[in-house]
C-alpha cells in the first residue's frame, strides 16, 4: 500500500509542478550566496539533495479544486541539516500529497550550505511572494501556512515565531505583503532548543505564533528533546498548538515511515481541518 501511494505521488509530481520562480529579483538578494556552483549531493538512497544554493526558488504545485475556489497553500521547507535541501522526499512528494487533498503547495529551495540567515530571509520572502501572487496562483491569501522537515522544520518554526518581524530591508511591493504564516507544521524539527533546557534564542514566544502542529517520535534521540521543550513553552505561554509524539519513527522519513509515526499525514490533515484549512 505504501509503495502504491508513493508511485501515485511520484506521478502526480510529474504533472503538477509548474515552473520555479526566483525568490529574489536579480541582483537584489540580501545577504550572501554559496561560494561554489549549485550541485547535487549524491547518496546511495537516490534522493535528490541540492547544495550550494545561491538563487533560491519557489516551485508551485497547484491543487485542482472542483469548485474552482481559491485553495489554501503551504510552503514546503525540505530538510538537510542546512547543508542541502532534500527536494523530492521532503519537497515534491509532500507537495503532491497536499495536492491530493485540495491544498496547493510551494516547495522552497533555500540557500545552503550553512546559511541560516539566508534561509530565514528566503522563507520570509517566499511567504510575501506567495501572498503577492495569490490571485494569479488561485490561493487564499488568508490560508497560507508553512511545513518543514528537520532543518526545514526549524525554518518553519522561525517563520512562525520570528525574533524580528522581517529580517531584511523591504525591497519592493511584494514585501508590503505579510511574511508571517497563518499556521505551521513542524515535522521532526531540529534545533528548537538551546541544549540547556530552554527554547532556542532564535524563536520568539511573544511574536503572535499562529496555530502550530509539532510531529515527532520518541526514538529520534537527537532532536525530540527540542520538540518537547518547545511544546512545553507553548503550553506555558497558552499558545494554541498540538503535539503528536509517536513511540517510533526515527528521523527523516517524509511520507515513507513504516513505524508508528506513519500515521502523521492523516493526523496532520485532521488537524488542518480543526483550524479551518481543509
Backbone as CSV, one residue per row, in Angstrom:
resi,resn,N_x,N_y,N_z,CA_x,CA_y,CA_z,C_x,C_y,C_z
1,UNK,0.826,-1.204,0.000,0.000,0.000,0.000,0.864,1.259,0.000
2,UNK,1.904,1.273,0.843,2.789,2.425,0.900,3.479,2.649,-0.434
3,UNK,3.952,1.559,-1.045,4.643,1.686,-2.325,3.696,2.231,-3.395
4,UNK,2.439,1.771,-3.396,1.453,2.243,-4.364,1.192,3.733,-4.174
5,UNK,1.082,4.160,-2.913,0.859,5.569,-2.623,2.014,6.413,-3.135
6,UNK,3.241,5.958,-2.922,4.399,6.734,-3.355,4.509,6.778,-4.875
7,UNK,4.124,5.700,-5.545,4.104,5.708,-7.003,3.097,6.726,-7.518
8,UNK,1.934,6.794,-6.858,0.922,7.757,-7.241,1.410,9.180,-7.017
9,UNK,2.088,9.402,-5.904,2.612,10.720,-5.596,3.673,11.123,-6.615
10,UNK,4.551,10.196,-6.993,5.585,10.487,-7.973,4.976,10.896,-9.304
11,UNK,3.946,10.177,-9.715,3.267,10.515,-10.967,2.628,11.893,-10.874
12,UNK,2.023,12.189,-9.741,1.390,13.487,-9.555,2.412,14.602,-9.616
13,UNK,3.590,14.388,-9.023,4.650,15.402,-9.057,4.998,15.769,-10.486
14,UNK,5.044,14.767,-11.354,5.489,14.988,-12.710,4.510,15.832,-13.511
15,UNK,3.226,15.805,-13.141,2.240,16.529,-13.932,1.782,17.831,-13.282
16,UNK,2.068,18.020,-11.990,1.501,19.171,-11.292,2.462,20.340,-11.138
17,UNK,3.761,20.066,-11.120,4.714,21.138,-10.842,4.730,22.154,-11.969
18,UNK,4.682,23.433,-11.629,4.840,24.487,-12.589,6.278,24.995,-12.520
19,UNK,6.622,25.913,-13.402,7.985,26.418,-13.411,8.323,27.092,-12.086
20,UNK,9.551,26.906,-11.649,10.013,27.562,-10.432,10.182,29.052,-10.700
21,UNK,9.898,29.846,-9.681,10.126,31.288,-9.765,11.240,31.650,-8.801
22,UNK,12.009,32.643,-9.142,13.065,33.110,-8.261,12.457,33.832,-7.058
23,UNK,12.997,33.556,-5.899,12.506,34.209,-4.692,12.891,35.682,-4.676
24,UNK,14.052,36.009,-5.231,14.568,37.377,-5.171,14.751,37.945,-6.579
25,UNK,14.568,39.267,-6.737,14.908,39.893,-8.018,16.411,39.795,-8.267
26,UNK,16.793,39.748,-9.524,18.212,39.649,-9.876,19.006,40.789,-9.246
27,UNK,20.079,40.426,-8.570,20.988,41.416,-8.008,20.514,42.087,-6.737
28,UNK,19.364,41.679,-6.209,18.822,42.359,-5.027,18.659,41.439,-3.811
29,UNK,19.193,40.234,-3.890,19.082,39.323,-2.759,19.930,39.819,-1.595
30,UNK,19.349,39.937,-0.407,20.152,40.351,0.746,21.059,39.209,1.208
31,UNK,22.054,39.545,1.976,22.932,38.502,2.497,23.842,37.940,1.428
32,UNK,24.233,36.700,1.628,25.234,36.085,0.749,24.714,34.788,0.146
33,UNK,25.381,34.369,-0.913,25.104,33.081,-1.521,26.231,32.111,-1.235
34,UNK,26.234,30.996,-1.971,27.269,29.977,-1.780,28.544,30.345,-2.544
35,UNK,29.646,29.777,-2.100,30.927,30.037,-2.759,31.115,29.171,-3.994
36,UNK,30.444,28.027,-4.045,30.598,27.089,-5.156,29.322,27.042,-5.992
37,UNK,29.380,26.523,-7.220,28.189,26.396,-8.059,27.189,25.411,-7.447
38,UNK,25.918,25.652,-7.696,24.879,24.740,-7.207,25.139,23.331,-7.732
39,UNK,24.956,22.341,-6.865,25.242,20.966,-7.258,24.392,19.999,-6.453
40,UNK,24.472,18.737,-6.836,23.709,17.689,-6.160,24.640,16.841,-5.299
41,UNK,24.200,16.550,-4.085,24.941,15.659,-3.184,24.449,14.237,-3.421
42,UNK,25.321,13.365,-3.859,24.934,12.001,-4.206,24.977,11.089,-2.978
43,UNK,23.917,10.344,-2.764,23.853,9.323,-1.722,23.249,8.053,-2.318
44,UNK,23.475,6.928,-1.656,23.019,5.650,-2.196,21.505,5.510,-2.225
45,UNK,20.800,6.281,-1.398,19.344,6.139,-1.355,18.653,6.754,-2.566
46,UNK,19.370,7.537,-3.360,18.817,8.058,-4.599,17.996,9.322,-4.477
47,UNK,17.805,9.838,-3.265,17.046,11.065,-3.117,17.872,12.261,-3.594
48,UNK,17.168,13.312,-4.015,17.830,14.468,-4.615,18.145,15.514,-3.543
49,UNK,19.417,15.726,-3.314,19.894,16.698,-2.332,20.653,17.804,-3.059
50,UNK,20.150,19.030,-2.932,20.746,20.156,-3.638,21.489,21.038,-2.647
51,UNK,22.735,21.362,-2.960,23.531,22.233,-2.101,24.117,23.391,-2.918
52,UNK,24.819,24.280,-2.221,25.404,25.473,-2.844,24.335,26.309,-3.558
53,UNK,23.215,26.496,-2.870,22.112,27.254,-3.450,22.357,28.741,-3.252
54,UNK,22.492,29.459,-4.351,22.673,30.911,-4.309,21.489,31.654,-4.921
55,UNK,20.639,30.916,-5.663,19.429,31.502,-6.244,18.222,30.711,-5.747
56,UNK,17.694,31.090,-4.597,16.546,30.361,-4.048,15.346,30.425,-4.985
57,UNK,14.599,29.319,-5.027,13.421,29.256,-5.891,12.214,28.744,-5.117
58,UNK,11.047,29.033,-5.673,9.777,28.575,-5.127,9.021,27.921,-6.269
59,UNK,8.727,26.633,-6.126,8.058,25.879,-7.192,6.628,25.576,-6.782
60,UNK,5.689,26.032,-7.586,4.268,25.879,-7.289,3.735,24.540,-7.785
61,UNK,3.061,23.833,-6.886,2.275,22.647,-7.227,0.833,23.027,-6.912
62,UNK,0.082,23.322,-7.950,-1.242,23.906,-7.771,-2.307,22.830,-7.629
63,UNK,-3.113,22.923,-6.574,-4.197,21.965,-6.371,-5.328,22.252,-7.356
64,UNK,-5.931,21.199,-7.862,-7.087,21.328,-8.744,-8.345,21.095,-7.915
65,UNK,-9.139,22.144,-7.775,-10.345,22.081,-6.959,-11.569,22.102,-7.858
66,UNK,-12.477,21.178,-7.596,-13.658,21.033,-8.441,-14.504,22.303,-8.453
67,UNK,-14.565,23.007,-7.320,-15.387,24.212,-7.258,-14.638,25.459,-7.711
68,UNK,-13.361,25.294,-8.103,-12.530,26.371,-8.621,-12.358,27.530,-7.637
69,UNK,-12.567,27.275,-6.367,-12.315,28.304,-5.364,-10.824,28.399,-5.074
70,UNK,-10.411,29.504,-4.466,-9.010,29.666,-4.095,-8.639,28.624,-3.049
71,UNK,-7.499,27.987,-3.257,-7.079,26.895,-2.379,-6.226,27.424,-1.234
72,UNK,-6.274,26.758,-0.081,-5.235,27.016,0.915,-3.890,26.584,0.339
73,UNK,-2.820,27.116,0.867,-1.491,26.800,0.340,-0.506,26.631,1.480
74,UNK,0.483,25.782,1.244,1.515,25.542,2.238,2.880,25.608,1.561
75,UNK,3.755,26.421,2.112,5.146,26.464,1.656,5.890,25.308,2.315
76,UNK,6.569,24.508,1.507,7.246,23.299,1.966,8.739,23.568,2.077
77,UNK,9.272,23.374,3.287,10.702,23.589,3.547,11.384,22.238,3.766
78,UNK,12.104,21.718,2.787,12.775,20.430,2.951,13.862,20.489,4.025
79,UNK,14.249,19.325,4.495,15.337,19.233,5.461,16.680,19.035,4.784
80,UNK,17.694,18.807,5.629,19.046,18.592,5.124,20.106,19.214,5.995
81,UNK,19.767,19.475,7.272,20.760,19.998,8.202,21.331,21.342,7.822
82,UNK,20.615,22.091,6.990,21.080,23.364,6.430,22.310,23.179,5.544
83,UNK,22.664,21.922,5.258,23.774,21.657,4.339,23.281,21.511,2.899
84,UNK,22.048,21.012,2.757,21.432,20.822,1.441,19.925,20.759,1.642
85,UNK,19.181,20.748,0.542,17.728,20.585,0.575,17.368,19.261,-0.089
86,UNK,16.630,18.408,0.624,16.157,17.143,0.045,14.861,17.458,-0.702
87,UNK,14.984,17.844,-1.961,13.880,18.491,-2.663,12.813,17.532,-3.187
88,UNK,13.045,16.219,-3.115,11.995,15.284,-3.542,11.296,14.661,-2.327
89,UNK,12.015,13.919,-1.510,11.392,13.214,-0.376,10.687,14.175,0.580
90,UNK,11.291,15.322,0.820,10.707,16.297,1.746,10.291,17.579,1.013
91,UNK,10.079,17.424,-0.296,9.685,18.557,-1.123,8.550,18.204,-2.054
92,UNK,8.882,17.727,-3.244,7.853,17.462,-4.251,6.898,16.344,-3.842
93,UNK,7.377,15.346,-3.091,6.464,14.288,-2.629,5.447,14.856,-1.642
94,UNK,5.883,15.750,-0.792,4.977,16.388,0.158,3.972,17.259,-0.594
95,UNK,4.446,17.978,-1.606,3.571,18.837,-2.395,2.468,18.022,-3.074
96,UNK,2.842,16.889,-3.659,1.854,16.067,-4.350,0.820,15.508,-3.376
97,UNK,1.266,15.121,-2.202,0.329,14.639,-1.171,-0.658,15.740,-0.788
98,UNK,-0.169,16.951,-0.603,-1.057,18.060,-0.268,-2.042,18.324,-1.407
99,UNK,-1.556,18.264,-2.653,-2.428,18.467,-3.804,-3.594,17.492,-3.814
100,UNK,-3.322,16.248,-3.425,-4.374,15.233,-3.407,-5.507,15.596,-2.456
101,UNK,-5.224,16.484,-1.534,-6.222,16.876,-0.541,-6.665,18.329,-0.719
102,UNK,-6.510,18.845,-1.937,-7.041,20.158,-2.259,-6.226,21.326,-1.758
103,UNK,-4.970,21.090,-1.404,-4.103,22.139,-0.875,-2.964,22.388,-1.864
104,UNK,-2.819,23.622,-2.291,-1.681,23.952,-3.144,-0.402,23.975,-2.310
105,UNK,0.717,23.711,-2.959,1.993,23.660,-2.245,3.050,24.393,-3.054
106,UNK,4.010,24.936,-2.319,5.117,25.650,-2.949,6.405,25.179,-2.289
107,UNK,7.235,24.486,-3.040,8.475,23.935,-2.490,9.561,24.993,-2.552
108,UNK,10.119,25.288,-1.386,11.162,26.306,-1.272,12.546,25.657,-1.305
109,UNK,13.324,26.020,-2.278,14.747,25.647,-2.306,15.511,26.858,-1.762
110,UNK,15.890,26.761,-0.487,16.504,27.890,0.196,18.025,27.783,0.163
111,UNK,18.675,28.853,0.592,20.130,28.921,0.483,20.842,27.914,1.389
112,UNK,21.799,27.234,0.817,22.677,26.288,1.502,24.063,26.428,0.871
113,UNK,25.119,25.930,1.556,25.120,25.275,2.866,25.394,26.273,3.998
114,UNK,24.965,25.875,5.195,25.308,26.582,6.432,25.031,28.073,6.348
115,UNK,23.832,28.391,5.865,23.457,29.790,5.681,22.073,30.001,6.299
116,UNK,22.001,29.900,7.624,20.707,30.003,8.290,20.095,31.386,8.136
117,UNK,20.930,32.409,8.160,20.407,33.762,7.967,19.774,33.909,6.591
118,UNK,20.486,33.430,5.568,19.952,33.499,4.215,18.690,32.682,4.057
119,UNK,18.656,31.486,4.656,17.475,30.639,4.556,16.264,31.297,5.205
120,UNK,16.473,31.974,6.330,15.379,32.668,7.006,14.867,33.823,6.146
121,UNK,15.775,34.561,5.528,15.353,35.608,4.598,14.532,35.002,3.455
122,UNK,14.966,33.848,2.977,14.285,33.201,1.852,12.850,32.806,2.199
123,UNK,12.639,32.224,3.379,11.280,31.778,3.718,10.373,32.974,3.985
124,UNK,10.909,34.035,4.586,10.076,35.214,4.784,9.687,35.843,3.441
125,UNK,10.632,35.948,2.538,10.326,36.484,1.212,9.348,35.574,0.469
126,UNK,9.502,34.260,0.628,8.612,33.307,-0.046,7.162,33.490,0.413
127,UNK,6.968,33.754,1.688,5.615,33.981,2.196,5.025,35.256,1.603
128,UNK,5.793,36.321,1.550,5.303,37.556,0.936,5.060,37.367,-0.554
129,UNK,5.950,36.657,-1.224,5.819,36.406,-2.655,4.556,35.612,-2.958
130,UNK,4.265,34.626,-2.134,3.060,33.818,-2.333,1.799,34.659,-2.159
131,UNK,1.768,35.485,-1.129,0.595,36.351,-0.932,0.450,37.350,-2.082
132,UNK,1.576,37.845,-2.572,1.532,38.805,-3.670,0.967,38.186,-4.947
133,UNK,1.166,36.890,-5.127,0.701,36.187,-6.327,-0.549,35.353,-6.069
134,UNK,-1.198,35.572,-4.940,-2.313,34.714,-4.542,-3.413,34.655,-5.598
135,UNK,-3.791,35.777,-6.168,-4.872,35.784,-7.160,-4.482,34.991,-8.399
136,UNK,-3.275,35.220,-8.896,-2.809,34.514,-10.103,-2.667,33.027,-9.858
137,UNK,-2.212,32.650,-8.671,-1.991,31.241,-8.363,-3.221,30.572,-7.741
138,UNK,-4.321,31.299,-7.664,-5.593,30.789,-7.134,-5.427,30.260,-5.708
139,UNK,-4.796,31.093,-4.893,-4.506,30.764,-3.496,-5.267,31.726,-2.590
140,UNK,-5.771,31.208,-1.495,-6.421,32.036,-0.490,-5.340,32.717,0.352
141,UNK,-5.182,34.035,0.264,-4.088,34.708,0.971,-4.221,34.671,2.487
142,UNK,-5.392,34.284,2.993,-5.594,34.201,4.436,-5.412,32.784,4.977
143,UNK,-5.035,31.860,4.076,-4.784,30.470,4.497,-3.485,29.985,3.860
144,UNK,-2.396,30.656,4.218,-1.074,30.292,3.719,-0.222,29.872,4.910
145,UNK,0.174,28.623,4.923,0.962,28.087,6.022,2.333,27.637,5.569
146,UNK,3.029,27.012,6.484,4.367,26.511,6.195,4.528,25.152,6.853
147,UNK,5.164,24.222,6.148,5.501,22.918,6.706,6.989,22.695,6.488
148,UNK,7.665,22.184,7.511,9.094,21.958,7.380,9.515,20.659,8.022
149,UNK,10.607,20.105,7.523,11.127,18.817,7.953,12.559,18.990,8.450
150,UNK,12.835,18.525,9.669,14.169,18.604,10.250,14.663,20.053,10.252
151,UNK,15.751,20.374,9.526,16.192,21.764,9.464,15.101,22.646,8.869
152,UNK,14.345,22.099,7.929,13.213,22.845,7.378,12.139,23.085,8.423
153,UNK,12.019,22.162,9.383,11.100,22.364,10.497,11.548,23.509,11.381
154,UNK,12.859,23.623,11.574,13.405,24.767,12.293,13.100,26.066,11.561
155,UNK,13.255,26.035,10.252,12.977,27.220,9.434,11.500,27.602,9.523
156,UNK,10.620,26.603,9.490,9.186,26.867,9.615,8.854,27.440,10.988
157,UNK,9.515,26.942,12.019,9.290,27.464,13.369,9.740,28.915,13.458
158,UNK,10.889,29.235,12.875,11.385,30.610,12.933,10.481,31.557,12.146
159,UNK,9.908,31.071,11.049,8.987,31.908,10.281,7.733,32.227,11.082
160,UNK,7.298,31.296,11.922,6.077,31.489,12.703,6.342,32.117,14.064
161,UNK,7.596,32.126,14.496,7.965,32.725,15.788,9.211,33.585,15.618
162,UNK,9.137,34.607,14.755,10.355,35.355,14.408,10.810,36.295,15.514
163,UNK,12.107,36.417,15.623,12.682,37.373,16.575,12.478,38.801,16.073
164,UNK,12.529,38.998,14.753,12.228,40.297,14.143,11.132,40.085,13.102
165,UNK,10.297,41.110,12.920,9.150,40.969,12.019,9.583,40.612,10.606
166,UNK,10.629,41.259,10.126,11.210,40.923,8.820,12.708,41.108,8.948
167,UNK,13.452,40.096,8.541,14.891,40.094,8.815,15.717,40.702,7.683
168,UNK,15.069,41.424,6.780,15.793,42.138,5.722,14.995,43.399,5.392
169,UNK,15.663,44.369,4.804,15.002,45.613,4.421,14.057,45.366,3.253
170,UNK,12.868,45.954,3.313,11.898,45.770,2.235,12.481,46.223,0.900
171,UNK,12.207,45.402,-0.133,12.758,45.688,-1.452,11.765,46.347,-2.382
172,UNK,10.500,45.903,-2.319,9.534,46.297,-3.326,8.123,46.070,-2.798
173,UNK,7.136,46.143,-3.697,5.735,45.994,-3.295,5.445,44.610,-2.732
174,UNK,6.184,43.606,-3.161,5.971,42.257,-2.636,6.152,42.240,-1.127
175,UNK,7.119,42.986,-0.647,7.413,43.000,0.785,6.409,43.823,1.591
176,UNK,5.421,44.407,0.909,4.303,45.019,1.626,3.331,43.960,2.123
177,UNK,3.451,42.758,1.556,2.617,41.636,1.991,3.237,40.976,3.225
178,UNK,2.392,40.431,4.082,2.873,39.808,5.314,3.819,38.646,5.022
179,UNK,4.841,38.518,5.873,5.776,37.391,5.763,5.550,36.393,6.899
180,UNK,4.376,36.425,7.499,4.051,35.504,8.586,3.094,34.428,8.092
181,UNK,3.324,33.167,8.428,2.380,32.104,8.045,1.123,32.170,8.897
182,UNK,0.024,31.656,8.352,-1.233,31.575,9.094,-1.289,30.329,9.975
183,UNK,-0.414,29.377,9.716,-0.291,28.166,10.524,1.033,27.512,10.188
184,UNK,1.463,26.577,11.030,2.762,25.927,10.821,2.694,24.466,11.231
185,UNK,3.356,23.623,10.440,3.505,22.203,10.759,4.995,21.897,10.811
186,UNK,5.456,21.437,11.955,6.873,21.143,12.171,7.026,19.621,12.282
187,UNK,7.656,19.012,11.289,7.788,17.559,11.246,9.228,17.185,11.600
188,UNK,9.394,16.403,12.654,10.688,16.096,13.287,11.646,17.288,13.196
189,UNK,11.212,18.455,13.719,12.039,19.663,13.600,13.349,19.562,14.377
190,UNK,14.342,20.246,13.881,15.658,20.289,14.529,15.892,21.661,15.138
191,UNK,16.833,21.717,16.079,17.387,22.979,16.596,16.367,23.885,17.288
192,UNK,15.368,23.298,17.943,14.370,24.120,18.636,14.794,24.496,20.054
193,UNK,15.831,23.858,20.569,16.272,24.144,21.939,17.716,24.632,21.943
194,UNK,18.119,25.183,23.093,19.468,25.739,23.205,20.465,24.762,23.836
195,UNK,20.066,23.500,23.977,20.899,22.448,24.583,21.115,22.660,26.076
196,UNK,20.386,23.629,26.649,20.485,23.872,28.094,19.106,23.863,28.740
197,UNK,18.148,23.257,28.046,16.809,23.100,28.603,15.842,24.214,28.282
198,UNK,16.223,25.138,27.411,15.347,26.246,27.062,15.110,26.291,25.548
199,UNK,14.092,27.058,25.169,13.821,27.268,23.751,14.978,28.034,23.119
200,UNK,15.320,27.680,21.881,16.416,28.334,21.173,16.193,29.837,21.110
201,UNK,17.277,30.582,21.142,17.200,32.042,21.203,16.619,32.663,19.944
202,UNK,16.622,31.928,18.824,16.084,32.486,17.588,14.606,32.169,17.390
203,UNK,13.909,31.777,18.471,12.464,31.591,18.459,11.853,32.537,19.488
204,UNK,10.864,33.301,19.055,10.274,34.343,19.900,8.865,33.938,20.317
205,UNK,8.686,33.586,21.571,7.387,33.138,22.067,6.392,34.284,22.216
206,UNK,6.839,35.497,22.045,5.957,36.657,22.183,5.610,37.296,20.840
207,UNK,5.711,36.517,19.779,5.562,37.092,18.435,4.210,36.808,17.790
208,UNK,3.245,36.356,18.581,1.946,36.051,17.989,1.975,34.796,17.142
209,UNK,2.479,33.716,17.688,2.653,32.453,16.967,1.297,31.919,16.501
210,UNK,1.170,31.560,15.229,-0.095,31.029,14.715,-0.300,29.577,15.149
211,UNK,-1.479,28.998,14.890,-1.698,27.582,15.206,-0.565,26.717,14.668
212,UNK,-0.061,25.835,15.517,1.136,25.046,15.187,0.912,23.583,15.523
213,UNK,1.356,22.712,14.619,1.374,21.265,14.858,2.827,20.816,14.881
214,UNK,3.201,20.102,15.947,4.541,19.520,16.057,4.415,18.010,15.922
215,UNK,5.216,17.424,15.048,5.217,15.976,14.808,6.600,15.436,15.138
216,UNK,6.658,14.444,16.017,7.951,13.853,16.346,7.758,12.431,16.870
217,UNK,8.873,11.730,17.059,8.831,10.381,17.632,9.898,10.253,18.710
218,UNK,9.600,9.434,19.695,10.479,9.281,20.858,11.864,8.772,20.482
219,UNK,11.949,7.963,19.433,13.240,7.359,19.107,14.110,8.231,18.199
220,UNK,13.707,9.485,17.976,14.581,10.445,17.318,15.382,11.132,18.422
221,UNK,16.396,10.450,18.911,17.100,10.880,20.119,17.775,12.244,19.971
222,UNK,18.195,12.588,18.762,18.938,13.830,18.568,18.061,15.064,18.714
223,UNK,16.821,15.012,18.214,16.037,16.231,18.097,14.714,16.250,18.860
224,UNK,14.268,15.116,19.397,12.953,15.123,20.044,12.933,15.997,21.291
225,UNK,14.062,16.141,21.968,14.116,16.991,23.169,13.695,18.419,22.828
226,UNK,14.149,18.922,21.702,13.792,20.269,21.300,12.300,20.435,21.091
227,UNK,11.667,19.433,20.478,10.218,19.499,20.280,9.480,19.493,21.610
228,UNK,9.959,18.682,22.552,9.311,18.633,23.867,9.445,19.973,24.587
229,UNK,10.624,20.575,24.514,10.838,21.867,25.174,9.972,22.953,24.532
230,UNK,9.894,22.937,23.209,9.074,23.923,22.503,7.600,23.742,22.848
231,UNK,7.156,22.491,22.878,5.773,22.168,23.251,5.455,22.686,24.653
232,UNK,6.339,22.429,25.590,6.103,22.876,26.966,6.087,24.401,27.052
233,UNK,6.952,25.057,26.277,6.986,26.519,26.283,5.708,27.097,25.676
234,UNK,5.205,26.472,24.614,3.954,26.928,24.019,2.792,26.733,24.988
235,UNK,2.812,25.622,25.698,1.791,25.392,26.721,1.833,26.478,27.790
236,UNK,3.022,26.770,28.278,3.174,27.761,29.343,2.708,29.148,28.889
237,UNK,2.917,29.439,27.604,2.511,30.731,27.058,1.066,30.730,26.566
238,UNK,0.386,29.588,26.733,-1.009,29.442,26.300,-1.184,29.740,24.810
239,UNK,-0.267,29.200,24.012,-0.302,29.360,22.559,-0.907,28.096,21.944
240,UNK,-1.939,28.270,21.147,-2.655,27.128,20.577,-1.775,26.278,19.678
241,UNK,-1.683,25.001,20.010,-0.885,24.087,19.200,-1.253,22.655,19.570
242,UNK,-0.713,21.721,18.797,-0.882,20.301,19.098,0.451,19.606,18.915
243,UNK,0.722,18.626,19.761,1.984,17.884,19.705,1.672,16.411,19.512
244,UNK,2.037,15.876,18.351,1.866,14.462,18.055,3.211,13.772,18.274
245,UNK,3.293,13.005,19.354,4.528,12.308,19.708,4.292,10.810,19.594
246,UNK,4.971,10.161,18.661,4.791,8.741,18.401,5.938,7.946,19.022
247,UNK,5.687,6.710,19.426,6.755,5.916,20.049,7.948,5.687,19.123
248,UNK,7.659,5.358,17.864,8.744,5.052,16.928,8.538,5.788,15.613
249,UNK,9.614,5.938,14.882,9.564,6.613,13.592,10.934,7.074,13.136
250,UNK,11.785,7.379,14.122,13.126,7.826,13.763,13.114,9.243,13.238
251,UNK,13.900,9.467,12.198,14.092,10.817,11.674,14.252,10.746,10.157
252,UNK,13.729,11.745,9.472,13.990,11.880,8.044,13.160,10.993,7.146
253,UNK,11.964,10.639,7.565,11.184,9.665,6.786,10.224,10.288,5.781
254,UNK,9.913,11.563,5.879,8.941,12.147,4.960,7.626,11.403,5.016
255,UNK,7.149,10.945,3.868,5.927,10.144,3.799,6.216,8.648,3.808
256,UNK,7.461,8.274,4.069,7.887,6.890,3.876,8.078,6.117,5.183
257,UNK,7.525,6.597,6.260,7.691,5.911,7.545,6.879,4.614,7.570
258,UNK,7.459,3.576,8.161,6.760,2.292,8.296,6.590,1.904,9.758
259,UNK,6.863,2.856,10.661,6.691,2.603,12.098,5.528,3.454,12.625
260,UNK,5.455,3.663,13.918,4.280,4.310,14.498,3.984,5.676,13.890
261,UNK,5.019,6.401,13.538,4.819,7.753,13.006,4.234,7.761,11.598
262,UNK,3.991,6.601,11.013,3.446,6.548,9.656,2.069,7.190,9.548
263,UNK,1.388,7.363,10.670,0.048,7.965,10.639,0.094,9.490,10.665
264,UNK,1.287,10.072,10.711,1.351,11.524,10.848,0.643,12.272,9.727
265,UNK,0.685,11.814,8.455,-0.015,12.584,7.420,-1.524,12.668,7.679
266,UNK,-2.118,11.572,8.089,-3.553,11.580,8.398,-3.834,12.492,9.593
267,UNK,-2.992,12.404,10.608,-3.170,13.264,11.779,-3.023,14.738,11.405
268,UNK,-2.089,15.031,10.516,-1.890,16.419,10.087,-3.095,16.943,9.322
269,UNK,-3.654,16.116,8.448,-4.847,16.525,7.708,-6.023,16.771,8.656
270,UNK,-6.165,15.901,9.649,-7.232,16.102,10.635,-7.031,17.412,11.382
271,UNK,-5.792,17.696,11.746,-5.503,18.938,12.459,-5.802,20.144,11.578
272,UNK,-5.434,20.076,10.311,-5.741,21.172,9.397,-7.243,21.433,9.330
273,UNK,-8.012,20.362,9.414,-9.461,20.515,9.437,-9.944,21.271,10.670
274,UNK,-9.298,21.027,11.803,-9.729,21.678,13.040,-9.434,23.178,13.044
275,UNK,-8.470,23.619,12.233,-8.155,25.054,12.197,-8.758,25.739,10.950
276,UNK,-9.591,25.012,10.217,-10.308,25.607,9.109,-9.544,25.707,7.806
277,UNK,-8.509,24.897,7.658,-7.715,24.950,6.435,-8.262,24.017,5.370
278,UNK,-8.730,22.837,5.759,-9.278,21.880,4.782,-10.781,22.036,4.673
